[in-house]
Amino acid sequence: MRTLDVTEVLNRQRSSELKRRLSGRDLVGFGVGIIIGTGIFTLAGVEAKSHAGPSVTLSFVIGAVVAGLAALCYAELASSVPTAGSAYTYAFATLGEVFAWIIGWDLLLEFALGAAVVSRGWSGYLANLLGLPPSLFGEDAVVNIGAVVIIAVLTVVAVLGIRQSSMVTNALVIVKVTVCVLVIGVGAFFVKAANLTPFVPPARPSGDTESALHQPVVQAALGLEQSVYGLAGMLTAAAVVFFAYTGFEALANLGEETRNPTRDLRIGILGALGVCAVLYIGVSLVLTGMVPFTDIDEGAPLADAFSSVGQHWVSALISLGAVTGLTSVMMVELVTIGRIGYAMGRDGLLPKPLGTVHPRWGTPHRMTIGGAALIAALAAFVPISELSDMVSIGALSAMIIVAVAVPVLRRKRPDLERPFRVPFSPVLPIIAALACFYLMLNLDVLTWLRFAAWLLLGMIIYVAYGRRHSRLAAEERKKSLK
């Protein structure tokens, strides 16, 4: 099994060409920037209506707990091995090259697909806000020009430099956090206890006439009738809204661009997740308290909820917050894709030119531009909302690898300095891995099949190219010639 030596990883981090320009505050801004997006503006309403009812608030709590467990594992590894690539590099240093490739491939799927989905949502929100033609902006467009334009603009910002990306993201974060606080503060006056009763609606058959491919894996495995609401519905919603928390792991990719990574990375990861969990829980509780969950509008649930109680000015501000919120999500996802590809290119698993940075801007420009081109193509032509579950399954699989890597690295390198340590290891990392896997089982069968197909494609590329061209393979060839 070919693994990277941790000492070599740390030496790379010290000699990195990437510019160190980020503080702990910048990382919290990046984290909030990518986490708060479709989860708070869309998923809360969709999952309340289709799976959980008012108990969607508990779904967000479950998602926050699982994400928090995973975040502790990320914080230990990020502070100990602060490098671009995050889970990819951690897997390389602990479980080997094959696992590193798999997790890197998963992360590219997660962030590329996530950015494409969000860009299409951004285009639709902008059309609603400004009255733009649906033939160019929105799901009915043959070519979604709005999605392509916003990806192009944000790619320019991401390539110009990490500091510029941080400034844009922080400005957008201020706007959308203000909107979220406004939603909770104003919406609390319109909450009706009757809308929150029963808090966990009784389970009932889903009435879905589609194939068993749309049934959660855990229900299919146990031979249960497909149902919604109740405990099963709440857990299914938790698996889906976990998508709302994915993104905090993007911060671990910025270790080589952080001024004091051993301190600031754990501040950024845990701080961003804590802020977003509080906002998600508050907004979902207010939303389901304002409107009966059966009447929630799935297209723009928050804006519609305030319009229904005559607060149209708040509805307009929510639309503005959605546009800014989704913009910051795309910004961070583009930055993250560049760093993951940079790490994989540097190791030879992807073409070497992708593992270089621009001599002036200090950013992995080739990978950022290449990733943006793929995202723009998906966003322009493919209605991929049905693939949003793929983002969750990719993130959850990455978090399982990270949780396993914590005790493995402690055993392999007990001497390694660890500014932050996961408490009760290996028990807590094991619980984190099992919790992530259980949420994966609550995603539907079709999502698992698509995920398997993506992994198969990745393994074909690894065998055909990455395994023969990787840096470790080159080192092995040199040793064999001596």
FENHU-V741074 format. One record per helix or strand of 3 or more residues. SS is the DSSP state (H for helix, E for strand). FROM is the first residue (numbers start at 1). LEN is the number of residues. If there is no record, write none. Layout:
((SS & FROM & LEN) (SS & FROM & LEN))
This chain:
((H & 6 & 9) (H & 24 & 12) (H & 38 & 43) (H & 87 & 8) (H & 97 & 34) (H & 145 & 16) (H & 162 & 29) (H & 193 & 4) (H & 212 & 3) (H & 217 & 6) (H & 230 & 15) (H & 248 & 10) (H & 261 & 30) (H & 293 & 3) (H & 301 & 8) (H & 312 & 35) (H & 352 & 4) (H & 365 & 17) (H & 385 & 28) (H & 427 & 15) (H & 445 & 25) (H & 471 & 11))
